[in-house]
Amino acid sequence: MDVKGYDHREDLLYHEEFCWVKPEGDDTVTVGLNDFYCKLAGEISYVDMPEEGDEISKDERIGTVETGKWVGKLIAPVTGEIIEINEVVEDDPAEINEAPYDVWLFKVKLSDPSELDELLKDDDAVKWLEAAIEEHA
């Protein structure tokens, strides 16, 4: 779905700090960066993110997303344990810009699956994205 020139996937959940979250079963999610964040950042040259086995807490800073002239925050969309890191991102972070919804960052085993209910979806996610686009225009 196109939202003011940005790709937006309706089958995903979103955190207000520009991460998408895809549930994978009852207690695992895949996390990536949305198209708006990738275009706002420019060509991503480095992503500092947690490692496998690390515990992360929802809404806490867990790393950075960097371009040649910009450093942005990477905020945890959920609480849990990192169970897998996408090695493609470690080797060639610019791949995220090419396909932000196909190139994920990491997978999390959730500590509290009910946190998924707090993420944005459907019309709420579209309204949030439209507001973010206006704010950064």
N, C-alpha and C positions, 0 to 999 in steps of 0.2 A: 504494500500500500504506500502511495506517495503522500507525504505530509509536507507541504510547502517546499518541495524539492529534495526532501530527505526520505530515504527508504525506512519504512517502519513495518516490522513483522507483527501481525496480530496474534500469532500463536505463542508469543513469548510474554514473560512478565518483565517489568522494568523497575529499577531502583532510581530514585531521583538524582543520583550522581552518575547517570549515563551508562550504567551496566544493564545488560539484558540477562535474564535468568531463564533457563529451560529445565523444567523438572524432568528427571530421568528415573522413574520409579517412585517409591514411597519416601525415600530419604536421601536422594542424591540429586544434585543440580549441576548443570554446566553453566559457566559464566563467561560473558564476553562484553565487548564495548559496542554501543549502538552507532549507527551511521552518522548521526549528528555530531557526536563527540569526536569521531574519527576525522570528519571534515573540518570541524572547528580546530582540532589540533594541527592538522596538516600531516605530512608524511612522518609516521611514527618510526623513530630510529632505535628506541630502547623502551622496554617495559620492565620495571623493577616490581616483582610480585613475590608473594610468599612461596615457600617451598613445600614439597610433599611432606605431610606429617604436621605442618604448622596448624595451630588453632587460630581461627579468625573470629572476630565479633562484628555483628551487623553495625553498620554506620561508622566503623572505625577506619582510619587510613591504614592501608596495608601495603602501599607501594606508590609508584609513580609511573606516568606515561610521558615519554619525552620525545621531542622533535629537535631539530637543529637549534631552534631559538625559544623553545617553550617547554615548561615542565608542568604537568597537571597531576592532580591527585587520583589515586586508585582507591576507591572506598569499597569496603566489603558490603555486598547486598544482603548477606545472610550470615548466620553464626554456624560454625562447624569446623571440620577438619579438612584440609586440602588433601585430596586423595590422588590427584593427577594434575600435572602441569603439561600444557601443550608445548612440546619441544620446537614446533614450527615457529612459535612466537619468540622463543629464546634465540633461535638461529636467524630468523628473518622477520623482525617485528613489522616491517612495512606490509607484509601479507595481510595484516588486519585491515589496512586501508582498502585493499582490493576487494575483500569480501567479509565485512565486519560481522555478518551473521553466520558465516561458515567457519571462520577462524576464531575459535574460542580461546580463553586464557587458561582456565583451570576448572576442575571439578571439585565439588564440596560434598562431603557427607554431613547432612544437616544435624545440628544438635536439637533444633526445635522446628519441625516441619510446619508448624502453624505460622511461622514468620512469612511463609509464602503468601498468606492472606493479606499481609501488609504491603505487598508490592503492587505496583500499578498495572492495570490491564484494561483492555477494551477501550471505551470512551475516555476513561480517566487517563490512560496512558497517552492517548492522542492529544487531549487538552493540555497535559503536562508538556508534551513535546512542542506543541504550538507556542506555549508560553515561553519555553526555553529558547526557541528560535527567535521570538520577538525580543527577548531580553538581550540576546547576543548579536542582534542585527546591527 
